Amino acid sequence: MRYVYAPAALLLFLIPLTVALPTLPDVGGTVDALLEAGRVPNLVSTVILYTRLYDTVAEVVVFTLASIGVRWIFSGDPLQRRILVVQDAPSVVLCQLGATVCALVAVELALRGHLSPGGGFAAGVAGGTAIGLLLISGSLRMVDRFYNRYRADLWEKGAVVLFLLLAFLSLEGLGPAMQGRYGAIASGGWIPLLNMLVAVKVTLGSWAMVQLLVRYRGLF
C-alpha cells in the first residue's frame, strides 16, 4: 500500500502546479534568441530546461513512477540466492575501469552539461552505467551496503522534490538575481541546478532499478 503514496503525492503536487503556472515566455524562433533567453551556450539545455520545462517536469515524474513501479513489482518476490556475475579477472578489471570512466563522465556532464553536449539525463545514464558495471563485476554486496548506509533512496526523493520546486520558480519567472556570465558554469539561472538534480535523480533511480533486477532475478 505504501507504494501508492508516492504517485498520489506527485499527482497532488502537479495538479495545482499546472493550474498556477503562467504561459511560457515567447523567445522567438531563432537560435540566437533561444541562446540569449537561456544564457547558456547549449541549445538543448535551453530548450529542455527553459522553453519546454513543462515537458521535462513530466519526464522526471514518469521516470520516478517507473522506479516506484519496479520496486512494487519485485516487492513480493524472493531474493535470489545465486547471483550470476562476471568472474574472469580481465573482465572484472575492464568492468571496474569502465565504471570509473563512466562515473567521471557522469560528474563532468552533471556539472558542465549545460555548457557542452550533454546534460542531466545523459549524466544519469552514465552514472547508472557505472553502477551497473560494478554490479555485474561482483560488487553487489558493497554497492548494496553503500546504498543502504547513505540512504540513497531518500536522496533520490529529495532530488525530485527540489527539482519540482525549482522548476516551479523558473516557470514563474523567479530566477536568481544574477544570471552569471555567458558560458560560465553559474550562468543560465536555474538551468545548472536543474541539470544537476536531473543527473542525481536519474543516477539514483537507475541504481535502484538495476540493483533490484540483480537481486531478484539473479542476472543483470
Secondary structure, DSSP 8 states (H G I E B T S, - for coil): -HHHHHHHHHHHHHHHHHHH--------SSHHHHHHHHTSS-HHHHIIIIITHHHHHHHHHHHHHHHHHHHHHHTTS---S------SHHHHHHHHHHHHHHHHHHHHHHHHTTTSS--HHHHHHHHHHHHHHHHHTT-HHHHHHHHHHTTHHHHHHHHHHHHHHHHHHHHTT---S----TTSTT-STTHHHHHHHHHHHHHHHHHHHHHHHHHHHS--
